[in-house]
Amino acid sequence: MKRLIFWAALAAAMCMTPATVRAEEKKSAGAEGESSGLKAWEWANFLLLAGGLGYIIKKNAGPAFEARGRQIRKAMLEAEDAKKDADSRSAAVELRLTRLDEEIAALRAEAKAEGEAEHARSVQRAAAEIAKIQAHAEQEIVAAGKAARMELQRHAAELALGLAEQKIRARMTPDTEEQLVRAFLEKLGGPSSSAFTN
């Protein structure tokens, strides 16, 4: 309620500005005593207005400025914390970047070593495969050579038999055949052999 009265008085005082008082002064074109009373009224009005404004400013501006100052200090502290956090993150990123170059170099060296090792393993596998193929080829050559020698021996035996048969047939006469049969029967055993010859 006191505030309401204060604000009403302040509004009334503001309505009574010096311009309003001067207008009133001109209307009443009265004596000089009245004019000095109006000047006093103007000063009273001004002092009341200045006092009211000073009171309002003192009452409201102080806490408002203090609250705003607290907000600004809080914001500054938060900004400082954010800056420290950003600086630490930036330092961590820089450290990771320097380590990244080292890690990339290590990965390249490792990949190169693995590539060389894989190449050596491939060469060893290829050499082992070549050795297996050569051993298998040698075995096949040996087997083919044995088969060819056996075939040659069989063919030579057939040729020898054929040649021997031809020679025997060329020498064989009916008398020679008969002598051979008799000699064979005699070897088999005695009296029955004479029955065959007759």
Helices and strands as residue ranges (DSSP letters): H 2-15, H 18-28, H 32-56, I 57-61, H 62-171, H 174-188, H 190-197
